[in-house]
Amino acid sequence: MKITFPPSLKFAMLPTPIERLKRILELSDEFKLFIKRDDLTGFALSGNKVRKLEFLVWEALNKKCDTLITCGGAQSNHARATAIIAAQLGLKPHLVLFRDEKPKTDGNLFLDKLTNAEIKYISSEEYKYVDDIMEEERVKLKKRGNEGYVIPEGGSNALGIWGYIKAAFEMKSQLDKMNLKVDSIVTAVSSGGTYAGLYLGAKLSNWKVQIIGFNIRETAQIATDRIWNLVWKNLDRYKFDIKVNRDEILVIDGYVGKGYGLNRKVELDFIKSVAKNSGIILDPVYSGKALFGLVDQMKKGGFSKKDKILFLHTGGGFGLFPIKEKLFR
């Protein structure tokens, strides 16, 4: 199927490489594990969020907006990427971030403040209504003479997920050139946009590969509902004639640990082990938990040693800095 991608800007350094992931001490070398390095999309713009923002910010500029409004936790990678892009374009970043205690000005939040982002803090309870709160902020900005463009959590909506529809085409092209056929792509799942984009991208490129997610908050059921909703919003907007099946959405539960953005010692030890032995820097919220879950499932027989698995590194390394004391106490 010939696909015409919506217009977008170019911020990410693409294509990011695909490499063999070796020296994971917790895993036998007999397993064939590869890694898609979306932690290398740039420095301040490292991670998966920038791919979605390339499409969303184009629309914001097309609508003559001067302010980018988005949300997340105090250490949100997406909020940081949005703030950096806003600064690059001369726009105003306006962030709605949840916190239940005073956050450290470190990591992603440090970079947010370095861009002079306007930050509204809310509680995790208030965050349940964050879409309404962002709309209220847009109205307030309008009264001040600013035109705000609201970007949902993680950039995950019908337009934003084009970032990973396009990424799926990129991955398939790279693997074809490498003469490498993978059975599965594995990613962390939160707002669902990365998984939904990969799922649709595989369908649209006629790529028979299983997309597997590890939810890093809430439950697999909630994550699956969120992904499926995004898939249908995209299909409704862009009218692709493809067959999709909810049963094909596979999210593996059991690795949320203490909760979103919180870590157990076993996860932190795994992050340190991977860094020490492979030089791959995982983040504590997304890639650290997802790769920990994948390796655990591989050890338990959830995957065959014949399977070739591609793990998507979604970046987020700045999130390590606020927890450095926990890593080395």
N, C-alpha and C positions, 0 to 999 in steps of 0.2 A: 504494500500500500504506500503510495506517495504521500508524504506528510509535509505540509507547509507550516512551519513553526510561527507562532505569533511574533510580532516585533519585540526586540529586547535590546538592552544595553550590554556592554561587555566590561565586566569587572574581574571575573575569575581568570586565573591563569590555567587555561585548558589546552589540550586534555591532560588531566592528572594521570600519573602512571599507574600501571598494574604490575605488582611484583609478587614473587613467591614469599610467603611469610614463614620464615624459618626460626629455629632456635626458641620455640615456645616450650620451655622445659616441662610444662604441665601436660604436654601432648607428644605422642609418639611421632617421629619423623615420617612414619609410614603414611600418615594422613597428608592429603594434597590440599593445602590451604593457601589461598592467594588473597591479596589485599588491594583494594582500589583506594588510592591515596588522596581522598578529598580533603585531607588535612593540609594539602599542599596547593590549595586554590589561591593562596596569597599569604601575606603575613597578617596584617590587621583584618583581612577578609578571609581568613582561613576557615574552612568548614563547609558544610552542605548548604547553609542558609543563603550564601551569595548566589547560588544558581537560581533559586526562586526569586530573589530580589532583582535579578537582571530583567525579569519580565514585569514584575510589579512596579518597579521604579520607572520603567519606560512609560507605563500607563499613568503614573503620578505626574510625570513631566508633560505628557500629552494632555492631561487635564488642567495644566497650568497651576499645579499645587506647589506651594513653597515650604510645606512642612510635612515630614513623614512621622506618622503616629503609629506606634506599635507597642507590644507588651511582652511580658515574660517574667521570669524570676530575677532576683537581683544579680545573678551571674548568668543571665541569658546570653547565649552565643548569638542568637538571632537579633536581639536588641542591640548588641555591640556592632554587628555587621550593618544593621540599619543606620546606626549613628555614624559609622565611618563613611558609608556611602553618601549620607546626607551631607557630611562635611566636605567630601570630595566634589559634590555638585553645587555647593553653596546653598543647600537647603537647611532647614531647621529640624533637628531631631527632637522628638517629643515622646518620651518613654513612660509607660505605665508599668511599674515593676512591683511584684509582691514581695513582702518581707514580714516576718513575725517578730523579728528582733533587728536591732541596728546592724546593717551589713558592713563588712569591711570594705574600705575603698581600695580594692585590690582586684587583680584579674580583669574580667570583662567590665565590671563596674568602674574600675579605674579608667579604662579606655573610654567608657561612656562619658565620664566627667571630663576627660581630656578634650573631647569634642565639644564641650559646653552644652551637652544635651540637657534639655529641660526634663526633669524627672518627677513624676508623681508616684509616691509610694502608697500602696494599699496592702491590706492584710490578705492572707491566703483565703480567708472566708469571703472577702469582697471580690477576690479574683474570679470567683464563680460567675460573676456578672461583668467580666472585664470587657466584653464586646459593647455592652451598654455604657460602661464607663469611658471607653475610648470614643464612642460617639458623642458623649457629653463633652469630652475634651475638645473634639473637633468643633462643636458648636461654640464653645468658649473662645477658641482660637479665631473662629469666623468673626465674632464680635470685636476681636482685637485687630481685625483686618488681614488675618492670615487664612490661606486655603490649605486645609489639612487633608492628607490622604491616609486613610486608615488601612493598615496592614495587619491581618489577623495573626494570631500566635503562630510562630514558626514559618510565616509566609504561606501557610497551607490553606489555599482555596483553589477554585477551578483554574484560575490563571497561574498562580504560584507553582502548582505541581508540574507545570510545563518544564520547570528546571530539571526535574528528574525523569520526565518523559524524554527530554533531549539527552540527558545523561545516559539513559539506557541505550540509545542509539550509539552514543560515544563508546560505551563499554563493549557493545557487540562488535563494532568496527575494530576496536583494539584487539579483542580476543581473536577475531577472524584473522587479523594480520599476524598474530602470535601463533596461529594454528592451535589454539587452545579452546576446548569446549568445556564449559563449567556446567554443573548440574543445578547449583543453587547460588543465589545472591542473598547474603545475610546483612540485615541492617537493624539498628536500634529504631524503636517506634515510640514517638511521643504525640506530636500533633497529627501525625499520619501522612503528611504530605510527601515525604521522601518515598515511603513504601508505595503510596497510591501512584506516584509518578513512575516509579520503576515497574509496577504492575502493568500500567497502561502502555508504557514504552515498550515492554516486552511484547504485549499484544499487537501493538501497531507496527512493530518491526518483524513480526512473525518469528519471534525468538522463543523457543520452547525451553524456558528456564523457570525454576521454582523460586519465587521471592519469599524469603522467610524473615519474619520480624521477631525481635525480642522487646517486649514492652518494658519500659523503664519507669513507668508510673501506672497507677490504677491497675486494671486487669486486662487480660488478653481480649475478653469480650468487649470491653469499652473501646480498646484500640481497634478491634476489627470493625465495630460499628462506625468509628470515626473514619477509617480508611474507606469503607464501602460508601459512606456518604460523600466523600470527596470524589471517588471514582464516578459516581452518578452525577454529581454536579458538573464535572468536566464533560461527561458524555452528553448531558443535557445542553450545555452551552455550545459545544463544538460539533455535535451531531455525527460522531464517528459510528460507522456501521460495523461494530465488532461485537463478539459474544463475550460476555463477562459472567463469572459465576462466583457468588459469595463463598462457596466452599473451597475456592482456590486460594482464598486469603488465609495465610497460615501465620499465626502469631503465637510464640511459645512463652508461656507464663512461668513465674517462679523465680525471677531474678531482679525484682524490684528492691529486694533487701529491706532496709529501714525506711525506704520511701524515696520520693523524687528528690534528687540532689543530696541525698544522705548516703553514707557509705559504711559498710562493715569492714572489719580488719581484713577479711579474706579477699575482698575486692581491691583494697588498697595495696595489699601484698602482691596481688596479681599484676596490678598496674606497674609496680616497681620492678617485678620480675621481667615483664615484657620489655620495659625500658632498658634494663640492665643487659639483657641477653639478645635483644633484636634491634635496639635503637628506635623502636616505634613508641611514640609518646601518646598514650591513650588519655582520654579525659575521664573525670570521675562520674559524670552524669549519664553520658550516652555510650560512647565507644568502649569505655572500660567495662561497664556492666554487660553490654551486648557481646563483646568478645569473651568475657568471662563465662557468660551463659552458653555461648557456642562451644567453647572448649570443654565445658562441663558436660554438655550433651554429647559431644564426640567421644569423650572418655566413657560415658555411660552406654554407648552403643546406639545413640540416636541417629548417627550417620555411619555409613559404611566407609571403610578405608579406601574403597574404590571411587567414592564420590570426590569430585573436584568442586571446592567451595570457594566462592569469592566473597570476602568480607569487605563491606563498605565502611571505611574510616571516615566518620562525619566531622572530624576536627574537634575543636573545643578545648585545646590545651591550656588556654588562659585560665580555665576553671580550676587548674591545679594549684595556682598560686595562693588563693585564699585558704587552702587546706594543707599547706606545706607542713604546719606543725603536727597535723594528724599523720602525715606520711612518715615523719621521722621523729616520733616521740619515743 
